[in-house]
Amino acid sequence: MSDLKRSMITSSYFNGLVLVGAISFASLYFANIDLLKAIHFSPLLIGVIIGAFASSIFRRTRKSVEYGVNFSAKKLLRFGIILYGFNVTLTEILSVGIHGIIISLVVVIIIFSLGTYIGVRFLGLDKEISMLVSGGSAVCGAAAVLALESSIKSEPYKGVVAVGTVVIFGLIAMFLYPILYNIGIIPLDHTQEGIYIGATVHEVANVVGASSSISPEAQSVAVTIKMIRVILLVPLLLIVPYIISHNTRAGGRRKLHIPWFAFGFLALVIVNSYLPRLALGVISADVFKNIMEVLHYICNLSLVFAMVALGLQVDLKKFLSSGGKAFTLALILFVTLIFGGFFLVKFLT
């Protein structure tokens, strides 16, 4: 490689990271505005929106920023998903009992399978968008969409469409569930309501927001159930590329991509389950808490960078042409989660 080309690549990395970084830190700033904070409007959503509106900048300056943007969309995304493992422990998962685990498993399997089938068979969506929307609804919202998008190597606009659907319906769920509960439409006790919210609401932040309006007991159970759904992302990431690789098209079968970062995520879940016990024998509780806060911040920042990069790469024409059907699919899944989740919780707990 010539010195000139090496210099151009280095410059493209730097310029791209500066562009993505500027939008990312702006997104973090906006997310801390009281109004947006009150409705749990996450920096991930803000980042992808700003990125999408700035996509014309990326197209005009592609050569000068491409390497940095691609690095953010791929490498930083996987790094962030791996670090996401620090949000889950095996103890939390086991604490909700076999009923909670079964309900979470059934929700993920049914919503993902049903959504993919309906999207392809009845709505005319391609398998990738159907899987991304269904995976986001079934597992953990935007983080699941990002992980799946990286795993199946889909076009950026498909990930943005899917993120938009799960964010919108996640926000609706966050306000709707407490209202339905408080006016007496949902006849569940606090523990059951926690399981219901954790098993059917999209984003972790949405789960926290919805359950906090019920009771501390409901919130504790809801977050734990949600973490079970998060960990189910691992088998989903391993299964989906296999399904996609057997999706015969004009060009034949696609190469199977193994999402190795899923194993990194699982490894950190295991590490996080035992780390506090080991670390507190060496360092103080305050130091350990600070270290974990830094790791959580790096995880969140990496995912914000990835969302911004995804937004920058989006093709708005394709986004608009696919958006309507994708939102229809997300609505069908949302209604299924509300009613199907209720009956699961009512009869299995």
C-alpha positions in Angstrom: 0.0 0.0 0.0 1.4 3.4 -1.0 2.0 6.1 1.6 -0.6 8.3 -0.1 -3.3 5.6 0.1 -2.4 4.9 3.7 -2.7 8.6 4.5 -6.1 8.8 2.8 -7.4 5.8 4.8 -6.1 7.2 8.1 -7.7 10.5 7.3 -11.0 8.8 6.4 -11.0 6.9 9.8 -10.3 10.2 11.6 -12.9 12.3 9.8 -15.5 9.6 10.0 -15.0 9.2 13.8 -15.1 12.9 14.3 -18.4 13.2 12.4 -20.0 10.2 14.2 -18.5 11.4 17.5 -19.9 14.9 17.2 -23.4 13.7 16.5 -23.1 11.0 19.3 -22.2 13.5 22.0 -24.9 15.9 20.8 -27.3 13.0 21.1 -26.2 12.3 24.7 -26.6 16.0 25.5 -30.2 16.1 24.0 -31.1 12.9 25.9 -30.4 14.6 29.2 -32.8 17.4 28.5 -35.5 17.1 31.2 -38.4 16.6 28.8 -36.7 13.9 26.8 -35.4 12.3 29.9 -38.8 12.1 31.5 -40.2 10.1 28.5 -37.0 7.9 28.4 -36.2 9.2 24.9 -32.8 7.4 24.6 -29.7 8.7 23.0 -29.8 5.7 20.7 -33.0 6.9 19.1 -31.8 10.5 19.0 -28.6 9.4 17.4 -30.2 7.4 14.6 -32.6 10.3 13.8 -29.9 12.9 13.6 -27.7 10.5 11.6 -30.5 9.8 9.1 -31.2 13.5 8.6 -27.4 14.0 8.1 -27.1 11.1 5.7 -26.8 13.5 2.7 -23.5 14.8 4.3 -22.2 11.2 4.3 -23.2 10.6 0.7 -21.5 13.9 -0.4 -18.3 13.2 1.6 -18.3 9.4 1.5 -14.6 8.9 0.6 -13.4 11.3 3.3 -15.4 9.7 6.1 -16.3 6.2 5.0 -13.7 4.2 7.0 -14.6 5.9 10.3 -18.4 5.5 9.8 -18.0 1.9 8.8 -15.8 1.2 11.8 -18.5 2.7 14.1 -21.3 0.8 12.4 -19.6 -2.6 12.6 -16.7 -2.8 15.1 -18.0 -0.4 17.8 -21.5 -2.0 17.5 -20.2 -5.4 18.3 -18.0 -4.1 21.1 -21.0 -2.4 22.6 -23.1 -5.5 22.4 -20.4 -7.5 24.1 -20.2 -5.0 26.9 -24.0 -5.1 27.2 -23.3 -8.4 29.0 -22.4 -6.4 32.1 -26.2 -5.5 32.5 -27.2 -9.1 33.2 -26.3 -11.8 35.9 -27.3 -15.4 36.1 -28.5 -14.8 39.7 -31.1 -12.3 38.4 -32.3 -14.8 35.8 -32.7 -17.6 38.2 -34.5 -15.4 40.8 -37.7 -15.2 38.9 -38.3 -18.9 38.8 -39.1 -21.4 36.1 -42.5 -19.7 35.2 -40.7 -16.4 34.4 -38.1 -18.1 32.3 -40.8 -20.1 30.4 -42.9 -17.0 29.7 -39.9 -15.1 28.4 -38.9 -18.0 26.2 -42.4 -18.4 24.7 -42.7 -14.7 24.0 -39.4 -14.5 22.2 -40.1 -17.7 20.1 -43.7 -16.8 19.2 -43.1 -13.1 18.4 -40.0 -13.7 16.3 -41.5 -16.6 14.4 -44.9 -15.1 13.9 -43.5 -11.7 12.9 -41.2 -13.1 10.4 -43.9 -15.3 8.8 -46.5 -12.4 8.7 -44.0 -9.9 7.4 -42.9 -12.1 4.5 -46.1 -14.0 3.7 -48.8 -11.4 4.1 -47.1 -7.9 4.1 -44.6 -8.6 1.3 -41.6 -7.5 3.3 -38.3 -9.2 2.7 -37.1 -11.7 5.3 -34.4 -9.4 6.7 -36.7 -6.5 7.6 -39.2 -8.9 9.0 -36.6 -10.5 11.2 -35.2 -7.2 12.4 -38.7 -5.8 13.3 -39.7 -9.1 15.0 -36.4 -9.5 16.8 -36.6 -6.0 18.2 -40.1 -6.6 19.4 -39.3 -10.0 20.8 -36.1 -9.3 22.6 -34.8 -5.9 23.6 -35.6 -3.2 21.2 -32.9 -1.2 19.4 -30.0 -3.2 20.9 -31.5 -6.5 19.4 -32.0 -4.8 16.1 -28.4 -3.6 16.0 -27.1 -7.0 17.0 -29.2 -8.8 14.4 -28.4 -6.2 11.7 -24.7 -6.8 12.2 -25.2 -10.6 12.3 -27.2 -10.9 9.0 -25.3 -8.1 7.2 -28.4 -6.3 6.1 -28.6 -2.9 4.4 -28.5 0.0 6.8 -31.9 1.4 6.0 -33.5 -1.9 7.1 -32.0 -1.5 10.6 -33.2 2.1 10.8 -36.8 1.1 9.8 -36.8 -1.7 12.5 -35.4 0.6 15.2 -38.1 3.2 14.4 -40.8 0.6 14.9 -39.6 -0.8 18.2 -38.9 2.7 19.6 -42.4 4.0 18.7 -44.3 1.1 20.1 -42.0 0.8 23.1 -42.8 4.4 24.0 -46.5 3.8 23.6 -46.3 0.7 25.8 -44.5 2.6 28.5 -47.4 5.0 28.9 -50.2 2.5 28.1 -49.5 -0.3 30.5 -49.6 1.8 33.7 -52.8 3.5 32.6 -54.5 0.1 31.8 -53.3 -1.3 35.2 -54.4 1.7 37.3 -57.9 1.9 35.8 -58.4 -1.8 36.6 -58.4 -3.2 33.1 -55.5 -5.6 33.8 -56.4 -7.9 36.8 -52.9 -8.9 37.9 -51.1 -8.5 41.2 -47.8 -6.5 41.4 -45.6 -9.6 40.8 -47.7 -10.7 37.8 -47.8 -7.2 36.4 -44.0 -7.0 36.7 -43.7 -10.3 34.7 -46.2 -9.0 32.2 -44.3 -5.7 31.6 -40.9 -7.4 31.5 -42.0 -10.0 29.1 -43.8 -7.8 26.6 -42.4 -4.2 26.6 -39.7 -3.5 24.0 -36.8 -1.5 25.5 -35.1 -1.9 28.9 -35.8 1.8 29.5 -39.4 1.4 28.6 -39.7 -1.5 31.1 -38.2 0.6 33.8 -40.5 3.5 33.0 -43.7 1.4 32.8 -43.0 -0.7 35.9 -41.9 2.3 38.1 -45.5 3.6 37.8 -46.8 0.3 39.4 -44.6 -0.5 42.5 -41.0 -1.2 43.4 -41.9 -4.9 43.6 -43.3 -4.8 40.0 -40.2 -2.9 38.8 -37.7 -5.4 40.3 -39.5 -8.4 38.7 -40.0 -6.6 35.4 -36.4 -5.7 34.9 -35.3 -9.2 35.8 -37.7 -10.7 33.3 -36.5 -8.2 30.7 -32.9 -9.4 31.3 -33.9 -12.9 30.5 -35.2 -11.7 27.2 -31.9 -9.9 26.7 -29.9 -13.1 27.2 -32.1 -14.9 24.8 -30.6 -12.7 22.2 -27.6 -15.1 22.1 -29.4 -18.1 20.7 -31.3 -15.9 18.3 -28.1 -14.4 17.0 -26.8 -17.9 16.3 -30.0 -19.1 14.6 -30.9 -16.2 12.4 -27.7 -16.2 10.2 -28.3 -19.9 9.5 -31.9 -19.1 8.4 -30.8 -16.2 6.2 -28.0 -18.3 4.6 -30.6 -20.8 3.5 -32.8 -18.1 2.0 -32.4 -18.9 -1.7 -32.3 -15.9 -4.0 -31.3 -15.2 -7.5 -27.6 -15.3 -6.4 -28.0 -18.5 -4.6 -27.3 -19.1 -0.9 -25.6 -16.5 1.2 -22.5 -17.2 3.2 -23.2 -18.1 6.8 -21.9 -15.5 9.2 -21.2 -16.6 12.7 -21.8 -13.7 15.1 -18.8 -14.3 17.4 -19.6 -11.3 19.4 -22.7 -13.1 20.8 -20.3 -15.4 22.6 -18.5 -12.4 24.0 -21.8 -11.1 25.3 -22.5 -14.4 27.0 -19.0 -14.6 28.5 -19.5 -11.2 30.1 -22.8 -12.2 31.5 -21.0 -15.1 33.2 -18.1 -12.8 34.3 -20.6 -10.3 35.6 -22.3 -13.0 37.7 -19.1 -13.7 39.7 -17.1 -10.5 39.3 -18.5 -8.5 42.3 -17.7 -11.3 44.7 -14.1 -11.7 43.4 -13.4 -8.0 42.9 -14.6 -6.8 46.3 -11.9 -8.9 48.0 -9.3 -6.8 46.1 -10.8 -3.3 45.7 -13.3 -1.2 47.6 -17.0 -1.1 46.8 -16.8 2.5 45.7 -13.9 1.8 43.3 -15.8 -1.3 41.9 -18.9 0.8 41.4 -17.0 3.5 39.6 -15.4 0.9 37.3 -18.8 -0.6 36.4 -20.2 2.9 35.7 -17.4 3.6 33.3 -18.0 0.2 31.5 -21.7 0.9 31.3 -20.9 4.4 29.8 -18.5 2.9 27.3 -21.1 0.3 26.3 -23.8 3.0 25.8 -21.4 5.3 24.0 -20.4 2.5 21.6 -24.0 1.8 20.8 -24.8 5.5 20.3 -21.8 5.7 17.8 -23.2 2.6 16.0 -26.7 4.1 15.8 -25.4 7.4 14.4 -23.3 5.5 11.8 -26.3 3.4 10.9 -28.4 6.6 10.4 -25.7 8.2 8.3 -25.7 5.2 5.9 -29.4 5.0 5.5 -31.1 5.4 2.1 -34.1 7.6 2.9 -36.0 6.6 -0.3 -35.8 2.9 0.6 -36.6 3.8 4.2 -39.8 5.6 3.2 -40.8 2.8 0.7 -40.5 0.1 3.4 -41.6 2.0 6.5 -45.4 1.7 6.2 -45.5 -2.1 6.0 -42.8 -2.5 8.7 -44.9 -0.3 11.1 -47.9 -2.4 10.2 -46.0 -5.5 11.2 -44.8 -3.9 14.4 -48.4 -2.9 15.3 -49.6 -6.5 14.8 -46.8 -7.7 17.1 -47.6 -5.0 19.6 -51.2 -6.1 19.9 -50.1 -9.8 20.1 -47.7 -8.9 22.9 -50.5 -7.1 24.9 -53.1 -9.8 24.6 -50.9 -12.9 24.3 -48.6 -11.8 27.1 -51.5 -11.2 29.4 -53.0 -14.7 28.9 -49.5 -16.3 29.3 -49.0 -14.5 32.6 -52.5 -15.1 33.8 -52.5 -18.8 33.3 -48.8 -19.7 33.9 -48.4 -17.8 37.2 
